Amino acid sequence: MTYYLIIPGYGNSGPEHWQTYFETRLLNCKRIQQKSWDHPIMQDWVNNIHAAVMLYDPKTVVLVSHSMGGIAIAHWANQHHIKIKGGMMVAPADLENPFQELTIENFTPIPAAILPFPSIIVASTNDHWATKERTTLFSQNWGSQLIFIGDAGHINADSGHSNWDAGLEILNTLG
């Protein structure tokens, strides 16, 4: 049996977001809640990921993140070195980009170590939160398979990714 843990990014994922859709479509799926979605503290997010993973046999867990949630996964993996079944990080945000309007300093520097589990990064070629070059660097650093899905914005509800069945198909390759 596979357990899916959803890790939204900054501000959480609303009712029209693909992560909410995944929750309705996947068996054994749970959203990891954070103390603060709008004033995130990296260590709190890492601790909440760890607590959620440890509720299960880690070899049965697949983490599914969006944006800053993917950076939180990299921090969690860097601190805990636990082999899980896999991780899918969608549109990981480049929080080291000095030109972003939102600065989340305690999530930087972004870990550059190979993740101790199979992982996929799904990204857009026109995401305002991360360039193709930075996303490619993340995939190289983390040892992740990289799938670009074209000009898809930040791969969220605003870019039309609500009932994202193509994303579920990608996720199924991990679990």
C-alpha positions, -999 to +999 in steps of 0.1 A: +000+000+000+012+035-008+005+065+014+006+099-003+015+130+017+006+163+001+029+193+009+016+226-004+037+257-008+034+292+005-002+301+014-015+264+011-034+251-019-070+261-024-101+241-035-093+245-072-056+235-069-044+202-084-032+191-049-068+193-036-079+173-067-052+146-059-066+143-024-100+134-038-086+109-063-059+091-044-065+065-017-045+069+015-038+106+008-033+132+035-023+169+034+004+179+058-007+210+077+017+237+087+015+260+117+017+290+093+012+290+056+018+327+053+048+331+077+066+298+071+095+287+093+116+260+075+122+239+106+085+238+115+078+226+080+106+200+081+094+188+115+058+184+103+069+164+072+090+142+094+062+136+119+038+127+090+062+103+073+069+085+106+032+076+110+039+050+083+065+026+071+087+052+052+091+027+023+053+031+016+053+070+016+053+092-015+056+130-009+038+152-034+047+189-032+041+222-049+064+252-050+080+259-017+069+225-005+095+209-027+122+230-011+109+218+023+113+182+011+149+189+001+155+203+036+138+173+052+158+148+032+190+167+040+183+165+077+168+130+080+183+109+052+153+086+052+145+064+022+109+067+013+091+052-017+094+085-037+088+122-041+072+143-068+081+180-066+060+202-088+073+236-097+099+239-070+103+276-062+137+292-065+137+310-031+173+321-037+163+344-066+169+379-053+144+393-078+114+375-063+088+396-045+086+371-017+117+365+004+117+334+026+152+335+040+150+306+064+144+282+035+178+292+020+203+280+011+184+254-009+200+220-002+221+206-031+225+170-019+212+139-037+178+129-023+179+094-007+148+083-026+135+082-062+121+116-072+106+135-101+105+172-107+076+184-128+082+219-141+071+245-166+092+263-191+077+297-182+074+295-144+079+329-128+091+312-096+120+293-112+139+295-145+145+264-166+181+266-157+175+267-119+150+239-121+175+218-141+201+225-114+177+214-087+171+181-106+208+175-111+216+183-074+188+162-061+192+133-085+157+138-097+141+129-130+131+162-147+099+165-167+091+198-184+054+201-194+058+231-216+045+267-209+024+259-178+030+288-156+035+279-119+014+247-124-013+258-101-050+267-102-042+301-117-025+284-147-054+260-152-041+230-133-071+220-112-082+185-123-047+176-134-050+140-146-016+142-165+000+149-131-016+119-116-002+098-144+033+111-136+028+104-099+017+068-107+052+061-120+064+065-084+037+047-065 
